[in-house]
Amino acid sequence: MRDLEARDRILAATLKMLGELGYTRLTIGGIAIEAGVGKATIYRSWPNKAALTLDAVRTQLPDIPVDDVGDSRQEVFAVADTLAALYGSPKVRLVLPALVSDAAADPELGRRLREELIQDRKRQSATVLQRAVDRGHMPKDTDISTVLDMWAGLMLFRSLFFDLTFDDRAIRNLVAATLDSPPRVTEGPEAD
C-alpha cells in the first residue's frame, strides 16, 4: 500500500513540477523532494527522468471514445475532438518534444513512447474509422493509418509551432474532409 501511495505522489509531483518548470528544468531530485521520497524510491520504478515523465503524462491522457452510437460522423468527430485535446494539451506540448528527442538516443524509451502513448490510441481510433468504412461512410480502400497520422501531424504542428488548438469548427472541417475524401491505400512497392 505504501509503495502505491509513494508512486501516486511521485507521479503527481512530476506533473506539478512539469507544469511549473517544464521538462528541461525538471529533475529527479526535485521530484523526490516534492513527493517526499528518496531518489532511490524513484529509481526503483523508473530508470530516468524521461521514463518517469512518460508514465506521469500517460496517466493524464484521455481515453479514445470507441462506443458505437450509430452515427459515423458523430463517432469520428468524438475521436478527432479527443485527439485534438490530447495534442493541444499544455502538458503534452511541454513534454512530447523532449521525449521524442530523448527517444532518439534511448531505444527502450522510444518503444515505450510508441506502445504506451501512440499505438494504443491509434488502434482505438482506427476501430472507429473502420466502423465508418464498414458502414459505407468512407471508401473500402481508405488508408486509416494515414488518416490518423495526418491528423496527429496537423494537430501537433499547430500546437507546437503556433500554439493553436482545434476548435469545434476546425474539427468539423477536418472530419468532413476525412469522410469526403480520405487518403487511399495504394498498390505496389510505394505502399510499403
DARAZI-V498534 format. One record per pair of residues at least 12 apart in sequence whose ideal C-beta (glycine too) atoms are under 8 Angstrom apart, sorted by the first residue. I is the first residue (numbers start at 1). J is the second residue. Records with the same first field share a line. If there is no record, write none. Layout:
I = J, J
//
This chain:
6 = 35, 37, 41
7 = 45
9 = 35, 36, 37
10 = 31, 32, 35, 37, 41, 42, 45, 52
11 = 55, 56, 59
12 = 35
13 = 31, 34, 35
14 = 26, 31, 52, 53, 56
15 = 56, 57, 59, 60, 91
16 = 34
17 = 30, 31, 34
18 = 53, 56, 57, 91, 94, 95
19 = 90, 91, 94
22 = 94
23 = 53, 94, 95, 98, 99
24 = 98
26 = 49, 53
27 = 49
28 = 42, 43, 48, 49, 52
31 = 52
48 = 106, 109
50 = 98, 99, 102, 103, 106, 109
51 = 109, 112
53 = 95, 98, 99
54 = 99, 109, 112, 113, 116, 117
57 = 91, 92, 95, 99, 117
58 = 116, 117
60 = 89, 91
61 = 86, 117, 121
62 = 82, 85, 86
63 = 82, 124
64 = 79, 82, 83, 121, 124, 125, 128
65 = 78, 79, 82, 128
66 = 124, 127, 128
68 = 131
72 = 131, 132, 135, 137, 138, 179
73 = 137, 175, 179
75 = 128, 131, 132
76 = 128, 129, 132, 175, 178, 179
77 = 171, 172, 175
78 = 128
79 = 125, 128, 129
80 = 151, 166, 171, 174, 175, 178
81 = 166, 168, 171
83 = 121, 125, 151, 152, 155
84 = 155, 165, 166, 170, 171
85 = 165
86 = 121
87 = 152, 155, 156, 159
88 = 155, 158, 159, 164, 165, 166
92 = 159
93 = 159, 160
96 = 156, 160
97 = 160
99 = 113
100 = 113
122 = 145, 148
125 = 148
126 = 144, 145, 148
129 = 142, 144, 147, 148
130 = 144
132 = 179
137 = 179
138 = 178, 179, 182
139 = 182, 184
141 = 184, 185
142 = 182, 183, 184, 185
143 = 182, 183, 184, 185, 186
146 = 183
147 = 178, 182, 183
150 = 183
151 = 174, 178
154 = 174
//
